[in-house]
Amino acid sequence: MTQISVRVDGASYTDDVEPRTLLVHYLREHLGKVGTVVGCDTSNCGACTVHLDGEAVKSCTVLAVQADGSEVTTIEGISGGDGAQDGSLHPMQKAFHEMHGLQCGYCTPGMIMASIDLVADNPDPSEHEVREGIEGNLCRCTGYQNIVRAVQQAAAEMRGSAPAAPDTLGAQA
């Protein structure tokens, strides 16, 4: 066993873990952060994406011991901002909801985390840039069009621009 100390969603944890424990399993099994889902364990789908020291990573490719001394943010840690307990949604979560950027929801936590990282690096991404930015995250349900719209709407809100009105005629449910 190896002792690690991490901050996850603003809380500090010190735990003994097997050196081979993947970060995704540590988050889910030790900390109960089940919003970070296991999709493939091969880094192909991106469903397990979290932020490690501010960068999006697929947590099935990182050992928990590699996160020692780091800050991890999961899908559970992005809501409400500034530790608010009011249940408010992050702008990206809100946009995914409003723009119908999800169907079954399995890929959604990882897709949202990757999209937040994308917008942090590129506050005004084009459709092409959004598609390139999320290419490591797979969705088998939506066809991506509404995900792209959601990312662009959230980007507009996050940079303070008026978000585009939802296109209800062209939106896919």
Secondary structure, DSSP 8 states (H G I E B T S, - for coil): -EEEEEEETTEEEEEEE-TT-BHHHIIIIIT--TTS--S-SSSSS-TTEEEETTEEEETTSSBGGGGTT-EEE-GGGSSSSTT--S----HHHHHHHHTT--SS-SSHHHHHHHHHHHHHH-SS--HHHHHHHTTTS--SSS-SHHHHHHHHHHHHHHTTS------TTT---
